[in-house]
Amino acid sequence: MKEKVNTASSTSNILRKVLLNCSIQAKAYGNCVAAKIPEVERDMCVKEFSVLRNCLHKVILTEINCI
């Protein structure tokens, strides 16, 4: 059971760091999508999504390597 607590703690730490480090990118992507409503189409905010995805990827990989 202790292992699950550590896993949950690690997951919450990763999520916290994602929120801290990628909030600007998430907001930019959200604003892009919101500006296009109701005409939402696939890949319409691909640039913003790519920046957000790269940020998420970087934070998660950094945290996984630290565990």
PyMOL Python script that loads the backbone (N, CA, C, O; Angstrom):
from pymol import cmd

cmd.read_pdbstr("""\
ATOM      1  N   MET A   1       0.824  -1.196   0.000  1.00  0.00           N
ATOM      2  CA  MET A   1       0.000   0.000   0.000  1.00  0.00           C
ATOM      3  C   MET A   1       0.870   1.261   0.000  1.00  0.00           C
ATOM      4  O   MET A   1       0.510   2.264  -0.617  1.00  0.00           O
ATOM      5  N   LYS A   2       1.999   1.211   0.684  1.00  0.00           N
ATOM      6  CA  LYS A   2       2.878   2.376   0.730  1.00  0.00           C
ATOM      7  C   LYS A   2       3.353   2.776  -0.660  1.00  0.00           C
ATOM      8  O   LYS A   2       3.536   3.961  -0.940  1.00  0.00           O
ATOM      9  N   GLU A   3       3.554   1.793  -1.529  1.00  0.00           N
ATOM     10  CA  GLU A   3       3.993   2.071  -2.894  1.00  0.00           C
ATOM     11  C   GLU A   3       2.966   2.910  -3.647  1.00  0.00           C
ATOM     12  O   GLU A   3       3.333   3.799  -4.415  1.00  0.00           O
ATOM     13  N   LYS A   4       1.684   2.630  -3.430  1.00  0.00           N
ATOM     14  CA  LYS A   4       0.636   3.405  -4.094  1.00  0.00           C
ATOM     15  C   LYS A   4       0.641   4.855  -3.624  1.00  0.00           C
ATOM     16  O   LYS A   4       0.414   5.767  -4.419  1.00  0.00           O
ATOM     17  N   VAL A   5       0.896   5.068  -2.352  1.00  0.00           N
ATOM     18  CA  VAL A   5       0.955   6.429  -1.823  1.00  0.00           C
ATOM     19  C   VAL A   5       2.090   7.184  -2.498  1.00  0.00           C
ATOM     20  O   VAL A   5       1.918   8.338  -2.891  1.00  0.00           O
ATOM     21  N   ASN A   6       3.248   6.547  -2.637  1.00  0.00           N
ATOM     22  CA  ASN A   6       4.373   7.187  -3.311  1.00  0.00           C
ATOM     23  C   ASN A   6       4.044   7.491  -4.766  1.00  0.00           C
ATOM     24  O   ASN A   6       4.403   8.550  -5.281  1.00  0.00           O
ATOM     25  N   THR A   7       3.361   6.565  -5.427  1.00  0.00           N
ATOM     26  CA  THR A   7       2.972   6.786  -6.816  1.00  0.00           C
ATOM     27  C   THR A   7       1.999   7.955  -6.919  1.00  0.00           C
ATOM     28  O   THR A   7       2.131   8.807  -7.798  1.00  0.00           O
ATOM     29  N   ALA A   8       1.023   7.990  -6.018  1.00  0.00           N
ATOM     30  CA  ALA A   8       0.058   9.091  -6.026  1.00  0.00           C
ATOM     31  C   ALA A   8       0.758  10.411  -5.740  1.00  0.00           C
ATOM     32  O   ALA A   8       0.460  11.430  -6.365  1.00  0.00           O
ATOM     33  N   SER A   9       1.674  10.389  -4.810  1.00  0.00           N
ATOM     34  CA  SER A   9       2.429  11.596  -4.478  1.00  0.00           C
ATOM     35  C   SER A   9       3.269  12.052  -5.666  1.00  0.00           C
ATOM     36  O   SER A   9       3.324  13.242  -5.975  1.00  0.00           O
ATOM     37  N   SER A  10       3.921  11.104  -6.327  1.00  0.00           N
ATOM     38  CA  SER A  10       4.727  11.433  -7.507  1.00  0.00           C
ATOM     39  C   SER A  10       3.861  12.011  -8.612  1.00  0.00           C
ATOM     40  O   SER A  10       4.238  12.986  -9.263  1.00  0.00           O
ATOM     41  N   THR A  11       2.700  11.406  -8.819  1.00  0.00           N
ATOM     42  CA  THR A  11       1.785  11.885  -9.855  1.00  0.00           C
ATOM     43  C   THR A  11       1.314  13.299  -9.542  1.00  0.00           C
ATOM     44  O   THR A  11       1.289  14.155 -10.425  1.00  0.00           O
ATOM     45  N   SER A  12       0.943  13.546  -8.295  1.00  0.00           N
ATOM     46  CA  SER A  12       0.477  14.892  -7.946  1.00  0.00           C
ATOM     47  C   SER A  12       1.606  15.914  -8.064  1.00  0.00           C
ATOM     48  O   SER A  12       1.364  17.060  -8.441  1.00  0.00           O
ATOM     49  N   ASN A  13       2.829  15.512  -7.748  1.00  0.00           N
ATOM     50  CA  ASN A  13       3.969  16.422  -7.918  1.00  0.00           C
ATOM     51  C   ASN A  13       4.198  16.751  -9.387  1.00  0.00           C
ATOM     52  O   ASN A  13       4.466  17.900  -9.737  1.00  0.00           O
ATOM     53  N   ILE A  14       4.093  15.742 -10.244  1.00  0.00           N
ATOM     54  CA  ILE A  14       4.257  15.970 -11.682  1.00  0.00           C
ATOM     55  C   ILE A  14       3.168  16.905 -12.194  1.00  0.00           C
ATOM     56  O   ILE A  14       3.451  17.848 -12.933  1.00  0.00           O
ATOM     57  N   LEU A  15       1.922  16.644 -11.801  1.00  0.00           N
ATOM     58  CA  LEU A  15       0.814  17.495 -12.248  1.00  0.00           C
ATOM     59  C   LEU A  15       0.987  18.931 -11.753  1.00  0.00           C
ATOM     60  O   LEU A  15       0.706  19.880 -12.486  1.00  0.00           O
ATOM     61  N   ARG A  16       1.443  19.088 -10.528  1.00  0.00           N
ATOM     62  CA  ARG A  16       1.677  20.426  -9.984  1.00  0.00           C
ATOM     63  C   ARG A  16       2.735  21.158 -10.811  1.00  0.00           C
ATOM     64  O   ARG A  16       2.574  22.336 -11.131  1.00  0.00           O
ATOM     65  N   LYS A  17       3.802  20.463 -11.152  1.00  0.00           N
ATOM     66  CA  LYS A  17       4.867  21.095 -11.940  1.00  0.00           C
ATOM     67  C   LYS A  17       4.403  21.405 -13.364  1.00  0.00           C
ATOM     68  O   LYS A  17       4.805  22.414 -13.945  1.00  0.00           O
ATOM     69  N   VAL A  18       3.562  20.542 -13.920  1.00  0.00           N
ATOM     70  CA  VAL A  18       2.996  20.817 -15.247  1.00  0.00           C
ATOM     71  C   VAL A  18       2.174  22.100 -15.190  1.00  0.00           C
ATOM     72  O   VAL A  18       2.308  22.967 -16.053  1.00  0.00           O
ATOM     73  N   LEU A  19       1.322  22.218 -14.171  1.00  0.00           N
ATOM     74  CA  LEU A  19       0.497  23.420 -14.040  1.00  0.00           C
ATOM     75  C   LEU A  19       1.347  24.670 -13.845  1.00  0.00           C
ATOM     76  O   LEU A  19       1.046  25.723 -14.407  1.00  0.00           O
ATOM     77  N   LEU A  20       2.395  24.555 -13.061  1.00  0.00           N
ATOM     78  CA  LEU A  20       3.264  25.711 -12.826  1.00  0.00           C
ATOM     79  C   LEU A  20       4.059  26.103 -14.071  1.00  0.00           C
ATOM     80  O   LEU A  20       4.235  27.289 -14.351  1.00  0.00           O
ATOM     81  N   ASN A  21       4.533  25.117 -14.807  1.00  0.00           N
ATOM     82  CA  ASN A  21       5.445  25.388 -15.919  1.00  0.00           C
ATOM     83  C   ASN A  21       4.767  25.570 -17.274  1.00  0.00           C
ATOM     84  O   ASN A  21       5.354  26.160 -18.182  1.00  0.00           O
ATOM     85  N   CYS A  22       3.561  25.081 -17.418  1.00  0.00           N
ATOM     86  CA  CYS A  22       2.918  25.114 -18.739  1.00  0.00           C
ATOM     87  C   CYS A  22       1.620  25.915 -18.757  1.00  0.00           C
ATOM     88  O   CYS A  22       0.855  25.821 -19.718  1.00  0.00           O
ATOM     89  N   SER A  23       1.361  26.689 -17.731  1.00  0.00           N
ATOM     90  CA  SER A  23       0.092  27.418 -17.669  1.00  0.00           C
ATOM     91  C   SER A  23      -0.025  28.472 -18.769  1.00  0.00           C
ATOM     92  O   SER A  23      -1.113  28.682 -19.305  1.00  0.00           O
ATOM     93  N   ILE A  24       1.060  29.124 -19.105  1.00  0.00           N
ATOM     94  CA  ILE A  24       1.022  30.147 -20.165  1.00  0.00           C
ATOM     95  C   ILE A  24       0.693  29.500 -21.507  1.00  0.00           C
ATOM     96  O   ILE A  24      -0.112  30.024 -22.278  1.00  0.00           O
ATOM     97  N   GLN A  25       1.320  28.357 -21.780  1.00  0.00           N
ATOM     98  CA  GLN A  25       1.080  27.643 -23.032  1.00  0.00           C
ATOM     99  C   GLN A  25      -0.354  27.104 -23.082  1.00  0.00           C
ATOM    100  O   GLN A  25      -1.000  27.138 -24.129  1.00  0.00           O
ATOM    101  N   ALA A  26      -0.842  26.610 -21.945  1.00  0.00           N
ATOM    102  CA  ALA A  26      -2.214  26.098 -21.885  1.00  0.00           C
ATOM    103  C   ALA A  26      -3.215  27.228 -22.115  1.00  0.00           C
ATOM    104  O   ALA A  26      -4.218  27.045 -22.805  1.00  0.00           O
ATOM    105  N   LYS A  27      -2.941  28.379 -21.540  1.00  0.00           N
ATOM    106  CA  LYS A  27      -3.830  29.533 -21.725  1.00  0.00           C
ATOM    107  C   LYS A  27      -3.837  29.986 -23.179  1.00  0.00           C
ATOM    108  O   LYS A  27      -4.895  30.309 -23.720  1.00  0.00           O
ATOM    109  N   ALA A  28      -2.676  30.015 -23.813  1.00  0.00           N
ATOM    110  CA  ALA A  28      -2.596  30.420 -25.221  1.00  0.00           C
ATOM    111  C   ALA A  28      -3.389  29.457 -26.105  1.00  0.00           C
ATOM    112  O   ALA A  28      -4.106  29.887 -27.008  1.00  0.00           O
ATOM    113  N   TYR A  29      -3.260  28.166 -25.846  1.00  0.00           N
ATOM    114  CA  TYR A  29      -4.008  27.174 -26.623  1.00  0.00           C
ATOM    115  C   TYR A  29      -5.509  27.320 -26.369  1.00  0.00           C
ATOM    116  O   TYR A  29      -6.307  27.304 -27.306  1.00  0.00           O
ATOM    117  N   GLY A  30      -5.880  27.462 -25.113  1.00  0.00           N
ATOM    118  CA  GLY A  30      -7.291  27.644 -24.771  1.00  0.00           C
ATOM    119  C   GLY A  30      -7.881  28.891 -25.402  1.00  0.00           C
ATOM    120  O   GLY A  30      -9.009  28.865 -25.894  1.00  0.00           O
ATOM    121  N   ASN A  31      -7.136  29.974 -25.392  1.00  0.00           N
ATOM    122  CA  ASN A  31      -7.600  31.219 -26.016  1.00  0.00           C
ATOM    123  C   ASN A  31      -7.775  31.053 -27.517  1.00  0.00           C
ATOM    124  O   ASN A  31      -8.728  31.573 -28.097  1.00  0.00           O
ATOM    125  N   CYS A  32      -6.861  30.334 -28.143  1.00  0.00           N
ATOM    126  CA  CYS A  32      -6.957  30.091 -29.584  1.00  0.00           C
ATOM    127  C   CYS A  32      -8.231  29.318 -29.911  1.00  0.00           C
ATOM    128  O   CYS A  32      -8.976  29.686 -30.819  1.00  0.00           O
ATOM    129  N   VAL A  33      -8.471  28.248 -29.167  1.00  0.00           N
ATOM    130  CA  VAL A  33      -9.668  27.431 -29.402  1.00  0.00           C
ATOM    131  C   VAL A  33     -10.924  28.251 -29.115  1.00  0.00           C
ATOM    132  O   VAL A  33     -11.872  28.230 -29.900  1.00  0.00           O
ATOM    133  N   ALA A  34     -10.933  28.972 -27.992  1.00  0.00           N
ATOM    134  CA  ALA A  34     -12.103  29.766 -27.615  1.00  0.00           C
ATOM    135  C   ALA A  34     -12.418  30.838 -28.652  1.00  0.00           C
ATOM    136  O   ALA A  34     -13.586  31.143 -28.892  1.00  0.00           O
ATOM    137  N   ALA A  35     -11.395  31.407 -29.265  1.00  0.00           N
ATOM    138  CA  ALA A  35     -11.595  32.451 -30.272  1.00  0.00           C
ATOM    139  C   ALA A  35     -12.253  31.912 -31.538  1.00  0.00           C
ATOM    140  O   ALA A  35     -12.845  32.676 -32.300  1.00  0.00           O
ATOM    141  N   LYS A  36     -12.158  30.618 -31.765  1.00  0.00           N
ATOM    142  CA  LYS A  36     -12.685  30.014 -32.989  1.00  0.00           C
ATOM    143  C   LYS A  36     -14.083  29.413 -32.813  1.00  0.00           C
ATOM    144  O   LYS A  36     -14.706  29.001 -33.791  1.00  0.00           O
ATOM    145  N   ILE A  37     -14.572  29.363 -31.590  1.00  0.00           N
ATOM    146  CA  ILE A  37     -15.891  28.775 -31.335  1.00  0.00           C
ATOM    147  C   ILE A  37     -16.941  29.605 -32.046  1.00  0.00           C
ATOM    148  O   ILE A  37     -16.836  30.830 -31.982  1.00  0.00           O
ATOM    149  N   PRO A  38     -17.929  29.068 -32.709  1.00  0.00           N
ATOM    150  CA  PRO A  38     -18.296  27.651 -32.796  1.00  0.00           C
ATOM    151  C   PRO A  38     -17.692  26.924 -33.999  1.00  0.00           C
ATOM    152  O   PRO A  38     -18.095  25.799 -34.296  1.00  0.00           O
ATOM    153  N   GLU A  39     -16.767  27.518 -34.672  1.00  0.00           N
ATOM    154  CA  GLU A  39     -16.180  26.930 -35.885  1.00  0.00           C
ATOM    155  C   GLU A  39     -14.913  26.123 -35.586  1.00  0.00           C
ATOM    156  O   GLU A  39     -13.907  26.269 -36.280  1.00  0.00           O
ATOM    157  N   VAL A  40     -14.959  25.288 -34.574  1.00  0.00           N
ATOM    158  CA  VAL A  40     -13.791  24.503 -34.175  1.00  0.00           C
ATOM    159  C   VAL A  40     -13.504  23.431 -35.224  1.00  0.00           C
ATOM    160  O   VAL A  40     -14.390  22.671 -35.616  1.00  0.00           O
ATOM    161  N   GLU A  41     -12.256  23.386 -35.667  1.00  0.00           N
ATOM    162  CA  GLU A  41     -11.825  22.392 -36.653  1.00  0.00           C
ATOM    163  C   GLU A  41     -10.508  21.772 -36.215  1.00  0.00           C
ATOM    164  O   GLU A  41      -9.750  22.365 -35.448  1.00  0.00           O
ATOM    165  N   ARG A  42     -10.256  20.600 -36.700  1.00  0.00           N
ATOM    166  CA  ARG A  42      -9.008  19.902 -36.391  1.00  0.00           C
ATOM    167  C   ARG A  42      -7.810  20.726 -36.880  1.00  0.00           C
ATOM    168  O   ARG A  42      -7.837  21.291 -37.974  1.00  0.00           O
ATOM    169  N   ASP A  43      -6.783  20.783 -36.070  1.00  0.00           N
ATOM    170  CA  ASP A  43      -5.516  21.454 -36.382  1.00  0.00           C
ATOM    171  C   ASP A  43      -5.620  22.967 -36.562  1.00  0.00           C
ATOM    172  O   ASP A  43      -4.709  23.576 -37.124  1.00  0.00           O
ATOM    173  N   MET A  44      -6.697  23.581 -36.104  1.00  0.00           N
ATOM    174  CA  MET A  44      -6.816  25.024 -36.278  1.00  0.00           C
ATOM    175  C   MET A  44      -5.876  25.788 -35.348  1.00  0.00           C
ATOM    176  O   MET A  44      -5.508  26.926 -35.640  1.00  0.00           O
ATOM    177  N   CYS A  45      -5.493  25.186 -34.250  1.00  0.00           N
ATOM    178  CA  CYS A  45      -4.568  25.817 -33.305  1.00  0.00           C
ATOM    179  C   CYS A  45      -3.348  24.925 -33.113  1.00  0.00           C
ATOM    180  O   CYS A  45      -2.840  24.762 -32.004  1.00  0.00           O
ATOM    181  N   VAL A  46      -2.895  24.356 -34.217  1.00  0.00           N
ATOM    182  CA  VAL A  46      -1.817  23.370 -34.157  1.00  0.00           C
ATOM    183  C   VAL A  46      -0.524  23.973 -33.604  1.00  0.00           C
ATOM    184  O   VAL A  46       0.216  23.288 -32.899  1.00  0.00           O
ATOM    185  N   LYS A  47      -0.245  25.221 -33.905  1.00  0.00           N
ATOM    186  CA  LYS A  47       0.977  25.858 -33.403  1.00  0.00           C
ATOM    187  C   LYS A  47       0.935  25.948 -31.878  1.00  0.00           C
ATOM    188  O   LYS A  47       1.896  25.578 -31.204  1.00  0.00           O
ATOM    189  N   GLU A  48      -0.177  26.438 -31.341  1.00  0.00           N
ATOM    190  CA  GLU A  48      -0.327  26.575 -29.897  1.00  0.00           C
ATOM    191  C   GLU A  48      -0.329  25.208 -29.215  1.00  0.00           C
ATOM    192  O   GLU A  48       0.254  25.039 -28.145  1.00  0.00           O
ATOM    193  N   PHE A  49      -0.994  24.232 -29.846  1.00  0.00           N
ATOM    194  CA  PHE A  49      -1.022  22.885 -29.281  1.00  0.00           C
ATOM    195  C   PHE A  49       0.375  22.281 -29.241  1.00  0.00           C
ATOM    196  O   PHE A  49       0.747  21.632 -28.263  1.00  0.00           O
ATOM    197  N   SER A  50       1.135  22.491 -30.286  1.00  0.00           N
ATOM    198  CA  SER A  50       2.495  21.952 -30.350  1.00  0.00           C
ATOM    199  C   SER A  50       3.379  22.538 -29.243  1.00  0.00           C
ATOM    200  O   SER A  50       4.160  21.819 -28.620  1.00  0.00           O
ATOM    201  N   VAL A  51       3.250  23.826 -29.008  1.00  0.00           N
ATOM    202  CA  VAL A  51       4.017  24.472 -27.940  1.00  0.00           C
ATOM    203  C   VAL A  51       3.610  23.895 -26.582  1.00  0.00           C
ATOM    204  O   VAL A  51       4.469  23.607 -25.748  1.00  0.00           O
ATOM    205  N   LEU A  52       2.305  23.726 -26.359  1.00  0.00           N
ATOM    206  CA  LEU A  52       1.810  23.145 -25.107  1.00  0.00           C
ATOM    207  C   LEU A  52       2.295  21.709 -24.949  1.00  0.00           C
ATOM    208  O   LEU A  52       2.764  21.327 -23.877  1.00  0.00           O
ATOM    209  N   ARG A  53       2.187  20.926 -25.993  1.00  0.00           N
ATOM    210  CA  ARG A  53       2.617  19.528 -25.958  1.00  0.00           C
ATOM    211  C   ARG A  53       4.106  19.419 -25.632  1.00  0.00           C
ATOM    212  O   ARG A  53       4.509  18.577 -24.830  1.00  0.00           O
ATOM    213  N   ASN A  54       4.911  20.262 -26.249  1.00  0.00           N
ATOM    214  CA  ASN A  54       6.351  20.248 -25.977  1.00  0.00           C
ATOM    215  C   ASN A  54       6.653  20.601 -24.522  1.00  0.00           C
ATOM    216  O   ASN A  54       7.539  20.007 -23.907  1.00  0.00           O
ATOM    217  N   CYS A  55       5.928  21.552 -23.981  1.00  0.00           N
ATOM    218  CA  CYS A  55       6.109  21.923 -22.583  1.00  0.00           C
ATOM    219  C   CYS A  55       5.743  20.753 -21.671  1.00  0.00           C
ATOM    220  O   CYS A  55       6.500  20.407 -20.764  1.00  0.00           O
ATOM    221  N   LEU A  56       4.586  20.148 -21.913  1.00  0.00           N
ATOM    222  CA  LEU A  56       4.155  18.997 -21.112  1.00  0.00           C
ATOM    223  C   LEU A  56       5.184  17.881 -21.183  1.00  0.00           C
ATOM    224  O   LEU A  56       5.551  17.296 -20.164  1.00  0.00           O
ATOM    225  N   HIS A  57       5.640  17.594 -22.373  1.00  0.00           N
ATOM    226  CA  HIS A  57       6.612  16.526 -22.596  1.00  0.00           C
ATOM    227  C   HIS A  57       7.902  16.803 -21.815  1.00  0.00           C
ATOM    228  O   HIS A  57       8.438  15.913 -21.155  1.00  0.00           O
ATOM    229  N   LYS A  58       8.382  18.020 -21.894  1.00  0.00           N
ATOM    230  CA  LYS A  58       9.625  18.394 -21.213  1.00  0.00           C
ATOM    231  C   LYS A  58       9.485  18.253 -19.698  1.00  0.00           C
ATOM    232  O   LYS A  58      10.359  17.683 -19.046  1.00  0.00           O
ATOM    233  N   VAL A  59       8.397  18.768 -19.138  1.00  0.00           N
ATOM    234  CA  VAL A  59       8.189  18.704 -17.688  1.00  0.00           C
ATOM    235  C   VAL A  59       8.058  17.256 -17.228  1.00  0.00           C
ATOM    236  O   VAL A  59       8.679  16.860 -16.241  1.00  0.00           O
ATOM    237  N   ILE A  60       7.264  16.472 -17.931  1.00  0.00           N
ATOM    238  CA  ILE A  60       7.043  15.085 -17.526  1.00  0.00           C
ATOM    239  C   ILE A  60       8.328  14.278 -17.618  1.00  0.00           C
ATOM    240  O   ILE A  60       8.650  13.527 -16.698  1.00  0.00           O
ATOM    241  N   LEU A  61       9.064  14.418 -18.709  1.00  0.00           N
ATOM    242  CA  LEU A  61      10.325  13.677 -18.831  1.00  0.00           C
ATOM    243  C   LEU A  61      11.324  14.087 -17.753  1.00  0.00           C
ATOM    244  O   LEU A  61      12.019  13.238 -17.195  1.00  0.00           O
ATOM    245  N   THR A  62      11.395  15.363 -17.462  1.00  0.00           N
ATOM    246  CA  THR A  62      12.297  15.838 -16.412  1.00  0.00           C
ATOM    247  C   THR A  62      11.923  15.226 -15.070  1.00  0.00           C
ATOM    248  O   THR A  62      12.793  14.785 -14.320  1.00  0.00           O
ATOM    249  N   GLU A  63      10.633  15.199 -14.767  1.00  0.00           N
ATOM    250  CA  GLU A  63      10.178  14.655 -13.491  1.00  0.00           C
ATOM    251  C   GLU A  63      10.370  13.143 -13.409  1.00  0.00           C
ATOM    252  O   GLU A  63      10.751  12.627 -12.359  1.00  0.00           O
ATOM    253  N   ILE A  64      10.115  12.439 -14.487  1.00  0.00           N
ATOM    254  CA  ILE A  64      10.288  10.984 -14.486  1.00  0.00           C
ATOM    255  C   ILE A  64      11.758  10.632 -14.264  1.00  0.00           C
ATOM    256  O   ILE A  64      12.066   9.674 -13.556  1.00  0.00           O
ATOM    257  N   ASN A  65      12.648  11.387 -14.854  1.00  0.00           N
ATOM    258  CA  ASN A  65      14.079  11.129 -14.679  1.00  0.00           C
ATOM    259  C   ASN A  65      14.555  11.447 -13.267  1.00  0.00           C
ATOM    260  O   ASN A  65      15.583  10.931 -12.829  1.00  0.00           O
ATOM    261  N   CYS A  66      13.816  12.291 -12.553  1.00  0.00           N
ATOM    262  CA  CYS A  66      14.193  12.646 -11.177  1.00  0.00           C
ATOM    263  C   CYS A  66      13.663  11.653 -10.153  1.00  0.00           C
ATOM    264  O   CYS A  66      14.134  11.626  -9.016  1.00  0.00           O
ATOM    265  N   ILE A  67      12.686  10.836 -10.544  1.00  0.00           N
ATOM    266  CA  ILE A  67      12.062   9.900  -9.593  1.00  0.00           C
ATOM    267  C   ILE A  67      12.971   8.729  -9.341  1.00  0.00           C
ATOM    268  O   ILE A  67      12.625   7.833  -8.570  1.00  0.00           O
TER     269      ILE A  67
END
""", "prot")
cmd.dss("prot")
cmd.show_as("cartoon", "prot")
cmd.util.cbc("prot")
cmd.orient("prot")
